[in-house]
Amino acid sequence: MKPLALRDTARRSLEKNLTETSHGVFLRAGAHQFASFWTRDFCFAVPGLLRLNHAAVARAQIDFLLQHRRADGLVPRGFDSVNPKRRVIRHTLLRRWSKPEPAVDRRPLKAEYMGEHNTPCFDSNALLLWAAATTALKGGSVDWFRERASFWHQLVEFYDPHRRNGLIHQPPYSDWQDSTRREGPGFYVNLVFWRALLAARQAGVPLLSVPQEKNLEEKIFHFFFDPLEELFVQDRRFRQVPLECHLWVLGENLFTDFISGEKLYQKLRSHPLWNPGGIPVYPPSKPDQVSWTTKIVGLRHYHDGLVWSWLLAEQARTAHRFGDTAARNHLLLVAEDSARKQGWIGEVDRPFGDHLIPFESSLYRSESPFSWGAATWVDVLAEIGP
C-alpha cells in the first residue's frame, strides 16, 4: 500500500462512520462496540472532518452537545438511540453469539454522562472547547464560535471546583485512558485544558487573561516536567511518560520559554516510549491501577501495551515536523501494513516484530473502522503531503 492508498483508506474509514440520525448527520466513534456518538472521539476527529469539508457536521454535533449540558456544565460523554453499554456488551462479551445490530436508526438520541465506573468523561468540556475553536480556525466558523462565547465560559467554569493550586484534579477512570485509575492532578487533562484556552484565544474568545495563562503554563510545566528524565510525566507518583502529551507539546511549540523543542524531541526519540510507536505510556501501569472490567475482556495492556492508530499518526506528524524523515517513513510503512491487513483504519494493534497485528482476544476485537484514528491519519497525511 502506497501513502496515497493509506490516505484513501483513512478517508473511507472516517466517512463510513458518518451516520444519519433523527437530528441530522453525526460522526459515531466506530462501527461496532464504538457505534455510539462518543464526545471524546468526535472531538479528536474534528481536524480530519474539516480536512474532508465536513465542517457542517462538526458544528452540528458540537451544538447538539452544548444543548445537552448537565446542570453543572458537564457535556455528555456521548449520546445514542440505545444504551451505549448495550453496544459494548453486545460486541465484546456476547459478540460470538449476537446477531448483527443496526448501527443506524431514527429513534431520539439520549445523552449519557457517566461511564462504567460511574465517573464522567472528565476531559470532554476541554476537548469540546478545543474542537469548537479548531472548527472556527480551520473550518471558516469564527463568527459561529464567537456567538457562543457564553457557552465556552461555562465549559471552563465546570473545572473550577476541581482546581487546587491552579491545577485540575480528576476523578479516577475519567480521561481517555479510562482503563486505568489516573486520578488527581494529571498532565494530560491539564494540558488539554490549556491547549483549549490557547485555541479559544486564537479564535477570538479569551477565557483567561494573558497573565493568568502564563501563570498556568508555568505551573503545568514545573509540576509535570521531570528534570532527571528531562521529559514530562503523567503523574508525579507513578512517573509514567505519556506519548500524546509530548507529541502535542512538540507539534505546537509549547513550553518554549522553559525547554528547547529540539532537545525535547531528541530525549523522546531516544526513550523506550518511542518504539515501536503508538503505545500511550511507558513504563506500563501497575496491575492494581487497571480496572477489573478491562482485565476480564483481555485488555490488561489496553493503554500501555497496544499500538493506537491515532497515536501512530501523531508520532509520524511530529517526526515530519522535526525533519526526521527516517522515523516518519518507518511509521508510515508500519501504518500502511496495518491498514492493508484490515482494509480500514482500526483502533489498536499488537506489535509483532516489525509488524502490527490487529488486536483480538476471546472477548474483544479491535474496533474497525475507528473514527479517531482515521481522522488523525486524514489530517496528518494532508499535512505531510504526497
C-alpha positions in Angstrom: 0.0 0.0 0.0 1.4 3.4 -1.0 0.8 6.6 1.0 -1.9 7.5 -1.4 -3.7 4.3 -0.6 -3.3 4.9 3.1 -4.9 8.3 2.6 -7.8 6.8 0.8 -8.2 4.1 3.5 -8.3 6.8 6.1 -10.9 8.9 4.2 -13.1 5.9 3.6 -12.8 4.8 7.3 -13.8 8.2 8.6 -16.7 8.8 6.2 -18.0 5.2 6.8 -18.9 6.4 10.4 -20.9 9.5 9.3 -24.4 8.4 10.3 -27.8 9.8 9.6 -29.8 10.3 12.9 -33.1 11.8 13.9 -31.1 15.0 14.5 -29.1 15.0 11.3 -25.7 13.6 10.3 -23.3 13.0 13.1 -20.0 11.1 13.5 -20.0 7.9 15.5 -16.8 6.6 17.1 -16.8 3.3 15.3 -18.8 0.6 13.7 -19.4 -2.0 16.5 -18.8 -1.6 20.2 -17.9 2.1 19.5 -21.0 2.8 17.4 -22.2 5.4 19.8 -21.5 9.1 19.3 -18.8 9.4 21.9 -17.8 13.0 22.6 -14.0 12.5 23.1 -13.6 10.5 19.9 -15.6 13.0 18.0 -13.6 16.0 19.3 -10.3 14.4 18.3 -11.7 13.6 14.9 -12.7 17.2 14.1 -9.5 18.2 12.3 -10.0 15.2 10.0 -13.6 16.1 9.4 -12.5 19.6 8.5 -9.9 18.3 6.0 -12.7 16.5 4.2 -15.0 19.5 4.2 -17.4 18.3 6.9 -17.4 21.5 8.9 -21.2 21.5 9.0 -21.2 18.1 10.7 -18.6 19.3 13.2 -20.7 22.4 14.1 -24.0 20.4 14.3 -22.5 17.8 16.6 -20.9 20.5 18.8 -24.2 22.4 19.1 -26.0 19.2 20.0 -23.6 18.5 22.8 -23.8 22.1 24.1 -27.6 21.8 24.1 -27.4 18.8 26.4 -25.0 20.1 29.1 -25.8 18.9 32.6 -26.8 21.4 35.3 -23.2 21.8 36.5 -22.0 22.5 32.9 -20.7 19.0 32.1 -21.2 18.0 28.5 -22.3 14.4 27.8 -19.6 11.7 27.4 -21.7 10.7 24.4 -25.2 10.1 23.1 -27.1 7.3 21.3 -30.5 6.0 20.5 -29.8 2.9 22.7 -27.9 2.4 25.9 -24.2 2.7 24.8 -23.2 0.0 27.4 -25.5 -2.4 25.5 -23.5 -1.9 22.3 -20.2 -2.6 24.2 -21.5 -5.7 25.9 -23.0 -7.0 22.6 -19.8 -6.6 20.7 -17.4 -7.8 23.5 -18.8 -10.3 26.0 -21.6 -11.5 23.6 -20.0 -10.9 20.2 -19.7 -14.6 19.3 -23.4 -15.2 19.9 -25.1 -11.9 19.0 -26.7 -11.2 15.6 -25.7 -8.0 13.9 -27.3 -4.9 15.3 -28.2 -2.0 13.0 -26.0 1.0 13.9 -28.4 3.5 12.3 -31.9 4.2 13.4 -34.1 7.3 13.6 -35.1 7.0 17.3 -34.5 10.0 19.5 -30.9 10.4 20.8 -30.3 10.4 24.5 -27.3 11.8 26.3 -25.1 9.8 28.6 -23.0 11.4 31.3 -21.4 8.7 33.4 -19.2 5.7 32.4 -18.9 2.2 33.7 -17.1 3.3 36.9 -19.8 6.0 37.5 -17.3 8.7 36.5 -17.7 11.4 33.9 -15.7 11.8 30.7 -13.8 14.5 32.6 -11.8 15.8 29.6 -15.0 16.3 27.5 -15.5 20.0 28.3 -12.0 21.0 27.5 -11.9 18.8 24.4 -15.2 20.3 23.1 -13.9 23.8 23.6 -10.7 22.8 21.7 -12.7 21.2 18.9 -15.0 24.2 18.6 -12.1 26.6 18.4 -10.4 24.3 15.8 -13.6 24.4 13.8 -13.6 28.2 14.0 -9.9 28.5 12.9 -9.8 25.8 10.3 -13.4 25.4 9.2 -14.3 29.0 8.4 -16.6 29.3 11.5 -15.1 32.2 13.5 -18.5 34.0 13.8 -20.2 30.8 14.8 -17.6 30.3 17.6 -17.8 33.9 18.9 -21.6 33.9 19.0 -21.3 31.0 21.6 -18.8 32.8 23.9 -21.1 32.3 26.9 -21.1 28.5 26.4 -17.3 28.4 26.3 -17.1 30.3 29.6 -19.5 27.7 31.1 -17.4 24.8 29.9 -14.3 26.2 31.5 -16.1 27.1 34.8 -17.1 23.4 35.2 -13.5 22.7 36.2 -13.4 25.5 38.9 -14.4 23.1 41.8 -11.8 20.7 40.7 -8.8 23.1 40.7 -6.3 23.1 43.5 -3.3 25.4 43.5 -4.2 26.2 39.9 -4.1 22.6 38.6 -7.1 20.4 37.7 -7.6 17.2 39.8 -9.6 14.5 38.0 -11.6 11.6 39.4 -10.4 8.0 38.7 -11.1 6.3 35.3 -12.2 9.6 33.7 -9.8 10.6 30.9 -9.2 8.8 27.6 -7.1 6.1 29.3 -10.1 5.1 31.3 -8.9 1.5 31.8 -6.5 2.9 34.5 -7.2 4.8 37.6 -5.4 8.0 36.8 -6.8 10.3 39.5 -5.6 13.6 41.0 -3.5 16.1 39.1 -2.5 14.6 35.7 -0.5 16.1 32.9 -3.0 15.0 30.1 -6.1 16.8 31.5 -4.2 19.9 32.4 -2.5 20.1 29.0 -5.8 19.5 27.2 -7.4 22.3 29.2 -4.5 24.7 28.5 -4.5 23.9 24.8 -8.2 24.6 24.7 -7.7 28.0 26.3 -5.0 28.9 23.8 -7.1 27.8 20.8 -10.1 29.8 22.1 -8.0 32.9 22.4 -6.7 32.5 18.9 -10.3 32.1 17.7 -11.2 35.4 19.4 -12.7 34.4 22.7 -10.1 34.8 25.5 -11.3 33.0 28.6 -8.4 33.9 30.9 -6.2 37.0 31.0 -2.7 36.7 29.5 -1.1 36.8 32.9 -3.4 34.0 34.1 -2.5 31.9 31.1 1.2 32.5 31.6 0.9 31.5 35.3 -1.0 28.4 34.3 1.7 27.5 31.7 4.4 27.9 34.3 2.5 25.8 36.9 1.9 22.9 34.4 5.5 22.9 33.3 7.1 22.9 36.7 4.7 20.4 38.2 4.9 17.7 35.4 8.4 18.2 33.9 10.9 15.7 35.4 14.4 17.3 35.4 16.1 13.9 35.8 14.2 12.3 33.0 14.1 15.6 31.0 10.6 14.6 29.9 7.1 15.2 31.2 5.4 12.6 33.5 1.7 12.0 33.6 1.6 11.6 37.4 4.4 12.5 39.8 3.6 9.4 41.9 4.0 6.8 39.2 6.3 8.7 36.8 4.8 7.3 33.6 5.9 9.2 30.5 2.9 9.9 28.2 3.3 9.8 24.4 0.3 12.0 23.3 1.3 14.9 25.6 4.8 15.1 24.3 3.6 15.0 20.7 1.3 17.9 21.3 3.9 19.9 23.2 6.4 19.4 20.3 3.9 19.8 17.5 2.5 23.1 18.9 5.8 24.6 20.2 4.5 24.7 23.8 6.7 25.5 26.8 9.4 27.0 24.7 10.2 29.5 27.4 11.3 26.6 29.5 12.7 24.0 27.2 14.0 23.7 23.6 11.7 21.7 21.3 14.7 20.1 19.6 16.1 18.9 22.9 12.8 17.5 24.0 12.3 15.7 20.7 15.7 14.1 20.9 15.0 12.9 24.5 11.7 11.5 23.4 13.2 9.9 20.3 15.8 8.0 22.5 13.3 7.0 25.2 11.7 3.4 25.2 8.3 5.1 24.7 9.2 6.0 21.1 9.5 2.4 19.8 7.6 0.5 18.4 5.4 3.6 18.3 1.8 4.3 19.1 1.8 2.9 22.7 0.4 5.6 25.1 2.7 5.3 28.1 5.9 3.9 29.5 6.5 2.1 31.8 3.3 0.0 31.9 0.7 0.7 34.5 0.9 -1.3 37.8 -1.7 -4.2 37.8 -3.7 -2.7 40.7 -4.2 0.5 38.7 -6.1 -1.3 35.9 -9.8 -1.9 36.2 -11.1 -5.4 36.6 -13.6 -5.0 33.7 -10.7 -4.2 31.4 -8.9 -7.3 32.5 -11.9 -9.5 32.0 -12.1 -8.8 28.3 -8.4 -9.5 27.8 -7.3 -5.8 27.7 -4.9 -5.7 30.6 -2.5 -3.7 28.4 -5.1 -1.7 26.5 -3.5 1.6 27.3 0.1 0.6 28.0 1.0 -2.2 25.6 -1.1 -1.9 22.4 -0.4 0.4 19.4 -3.1 3.0 18.8 -3.7 4.2 15.3 -4.2 7.8 16.2 -1.0 8.0 18.2 1.0 6.4 15.4 -0.3 9.1 13.1 0.6 11.9 15.6 4.0 10.4 16.0 4.6 10.5 12.2 3.4 14.1 12.2 5.9 15.0 14.9 8.8 13.2 13.2 7.9 15.1 9.9 7.8 18.5 11.7 11.3 17.8 13.1 12.7 16.8 9.7 13.2 13.2 10.9 12.5 11.5 7.6 13.7 8.1 8.6 11.3 7.9 11.6 8.4 9.4 9.6 8.8 6.9 6.8 9.1 4.0 9.1 5.9 4.9 10.9 4.1 5.4 7.6 5.2 1.9 6.5 4.0 0.4 9.7 0.6 2.1 9.4 0.3 1.1 5.8 0.9 -2.5 6.6 -1.8 -2.5 9.3 -4.3 -0.7 7.1 -3.7 -3.2 4.3 -4.5 -6.2 6.5 -7.8 -4.7 7.7 -8.9 -2.6 4.8 -9.8 0.1 7.3 -8.0 2.2 9.9 -8.5 0.2 13.0 -8.3 1.0 16.7 -5.5 -0.9 18.3 -2.8 -3.4 17.1 -0.4 -5.8 18.8 3.2 -5.2 18.0 4.8 -8.3 16.5 8.4 -7.8 15.4 8.5 -5.1 12.8 4.8 -5.5 12.0 1.4 -4.9 13.6 -1.4 -7.4 14.1 -5.0 -6.2 14.7 -5.7 -6.9 18.3 -8.2 -9.7 19.2 -8.9 -11.6 22.4 -11.5 -14.2 23.1 -13.9 -11.3 24.1 -12.6 -8.2 22.3 -11.8 -7.3 18.7 -10.1 -4.0 17.8 -12.8 -1.6 16.5 -12.7 -1.0 12.8 -13.2 1.4 11.2 -12.2 3.7 14.0 -13.1 7.4 13.6 -10.4 8.9 15.9 -7.6 7.0 14.2 -8.9 7.6 10.7 -9.4 11.3 11.2 -6.0 11.8 12.7 -4.4 10.0 9.7 -6.5 12.1 7.3 -5.2 15.3 9.0 -1.6 14.1 9.3 -1.3 12.9 5.7 -2.7 16.1 4.4 0.0 18.0 6.3 2.8 15.6 5.2 1.6 15.8 1.6 2.3 13.4 -1.3 
